[in-house]
Amino acid sequence: MPAPVDMDVLHIILTATSLLCVFSYEITVNSFDLLPCKEDDKVCVTGSGDCVQPPPPLAQKNFNMSCYFKVSLESVTCEWSEKQFSHTAASVSLIFNRQRLHTGPSSCTMTQSLNLTFGYFLSFCTNLFSFRPVKHCPALFVPAERLMITARVRSSSVELWSQPHYVFVYKAVKPAAPELTVIGSTEDSVSVGWSSSGDTRCQLRYRAHSSETWSQSPDFVFTPQNQKHIYSINGLQPFTFYTATVSCSRTVGIWSNWSAGVSVRTLDRAPSKYPQPCYRLDKTDSGGRLHIMWKALDPHDAGGHILGYQVSYRRVMGQQLQDRSVVNVTDEICVLTVDEGTWRVSVAAFNTAGVGPSVNLSVDTRRHRPLSSVRNMWVSCSVPVGTGLWVQWEIPAQPVTHFDVWWRLETNVSSSCWSTVNSSTSSTLIQDVDPMESYLISVVPVYKQQCGPPQSVSASLRLGALMEPTKLKVTGVNQTAVTVMWAWQRRSGPVRVDGYRVTLRSDSYEQTQPLWPDQRQHTFINLTADTEYCLVLWADNSSTHMISVRTEFDQFPVVATAMPLLLLAATVFIVSILSRTMYKGFFYPRVSSPQDSTAGQWLMDSKHQNSTKQNILDIQDFQDVDLLEVKSTIVVEPCCPDPLDRLVIKLSDLRLDAEHDGPAPSTPQQFQCGPSDDEGGTAHHTEQGSQEQAHDAVKRCFGGVADAQITCEGEYVVNASYQERTVVSVTCDTDYLPNVAALT
């Protein structure tokens, strides 16, 4: 049985690829683990089971094996690869023979049991023409020795021997990996250093942290013994992390392992390129909200790391500029609140090294004309599936310089990417997307320095657009049109859908409308009145919702038919009315009606019939008669309540002053003045006297009624109904009638 070997001494690295069944081995043996064979003093092994005679050279197999010697550990390591198609447990052993300068064999062997998916017995041996005996196997591993190593693989059914591999230990020495340190860095270079215990030649390799590909130094670097060598790596990117390692070998010999990697970052450098912004203005009553957008600068294009962006703006008043305001942002968008007027905006990238060049925008809020967004945007999986996301849209009618397509992870706002598409293209392919992530994709039209509102759709590589229409309903119906509405929501199902559409159809009619996320309603026109239709919502070729709708009844034909009849009937009616009026006026002339006259209406008024006051005018008092023969009566009545309600004067009893116009009467007349009696008559006071007495009596009668109304009657006015009132009756000659008016 082979002796057990400590795994710290024997290191076997096995790498298998199941399809090709290729196995790689790396075995390290220390000198103090070697044992001599009792049967053969020319061989050293690690187990007594390997002290056997090897097969003839024709039975040995070429393993393409390589070995190297580590001076510090006094160990030998061998590597090889082998193909096998069986899967059985096997053990591996190594056999060492020391080459002899003249004659005499010498050998030594190492064995290790392995549990392999497939296996064979392997041994190393030295097969020289002559060997020397080995007195002490641990002293076999020295630089001056020449060794022959054979590999042996055995299992229960297979035993294989490798062809001998000859090693001159001095030339097979593998130096220890050097220790690499960082000396310094600049914007585009890094300096590292290392030292070696002997004269070596070294090679350096490096890579950026974001890359998996190593770059190697073009030439070997010679390092003298016990001296530290400094090497500078040039042509690097600013503000970028790099990892560097180094490997060395002697002038003749095997290369050392790569040293432990060191990480170093280059210094920052101010950006050398300005961004390319565009603006969009949302107008308000006082001014507007100014949206500034730009594409993120690539560090390689900008010449340095981008820490953020500096946005400065100021208002232009005539030929003068107001104080500048500065805003620092880390995203690729900035929203500014501005008043009405002309504004100058500048955008520049900055980092720890400084601010880069800026680009200026001039915005006049009073002359701004908004740019429309794209329409009918949609995202689907490209063909073949899995190569990218296909984005398509409809080009707006307004002039466009180019389109900016922007996408980012929905879970990470800062991870944004941009691409530019020319104005004549309405689609693009987004590649290098993670199939397990969902993205928010936006398309922005740009005309010179002005950009329109972004149109956005969520999508993933497995499902395409992550939106679906829902809540389909009919909102309006008439004789020839049907209006439908729907809403958009995030898709809930795991099925990939390339597009949606809605169809309105009947037995003899069908109309289809594709659905886009920027639409919420559609009207189907040119329909037939009073017809049953079916509204269907499609997801690719599968219907998801159906609605039945019927157009309204068309009343126009009925109205068009009945209208001439209605017009004819109206004409006949109007003619008959006019004919009746004309005939009536011709055969039956109009007779005046007393009750329609103004006088008749005044007489029929009840307030005149119920009045307690009666003012009677006798028509005879207004006749032109002989003034000397006819006598009249004048009734004087005050307008306001007075003890003398009425005054009756007989014109024959009056005497006037000397200033009257008519002749004086020849004889004195009788006059009366007195209140009404209790029976309703008039109490008269009769006085006989001279003209002066009569004149005084009249004055007494008229003394308290300066504002009296005088009414003349034929003889007297009976005031029996007015009791307790003073009535004065004056009788005058008709000769003084013209002067009665003077009393009023």
Beta strands, then each sheet from edge to edge (+ up, - down):
strand 1: 15-17
strand 2: 22-30
strand 3: 35-36
strand 4: 43-45
strand 5: 66-70
strand 6: 75-83
strand 7: 90-98
strand 8: 108-114
strand 9: 121-122
strand 10: 146-155
strand 11: 159-161
strand 12: 165-168
strand 13: 181-185
strand 14: 190-195
strand 15: 200-208
strand 16: 215-216
strand 17: 221-223
strand 18: 228-233
strand 19: 241-249
strand 20: 262-265
strand 21: 277-283
strand 22: 287-294
strand 23: 308-317
strand 24: 320-321
strand 25: 325-329
strand 26: 333-339
strand 27: 342-351
strand 28: 354-364
strand 29: 375-381
strand 30: 389-394
strand 31: 402-409
strand 32: 416-422
strand 33: 427-430
strand 34: 438-447
strand 35: 450-451
strand 36: 455-460
strand 37: 464-465
strand 38: 467-477
strand 39: 482-490
strand 40: 500-505
strand 41: 510-515
strand 42: 521-524
strand 43: 532-539
strand 44: 542-550
strand 45: 633-638
strand 46: 646-650
strand 47: 671-672
strand 48: 674-675
strand 49: 686-687
strand 50: 708-713
strand 51: 726-728
sheet 1: 1+ 2- 6+ 5-
sheet 2: 3+ 4- 7+ 8-
sheet 3: 3+ 4- 7+ 10- 9+
sheet 4: 3+ 4- 7+ 10- 11+
sheet 5: 3+ 4- 7+ 10- 12+
sheet 6: 13+ 14- 18+
sheet 7: 16+ 15- 17+
sheet 8: 16+ 15- 19+ 20-
sheet 9: 21+ 22- 26+
sheet 10: 24+ 23- 25+
sheet 11: 24+ 23- 27+ 28-
sheet 12: 29+ 30- 33+
sheet 13: 32+ 31- 34+ 35-
sheet 14: 32+ 31- 34+ 36- 37+
sheet 15: 38+ 39- 42+
sheet 16: 41+ 40- 43+ 44-
sheet 17: 48+ 51- 46- 45+ 50-
sheet 18: 47+ 49-
end
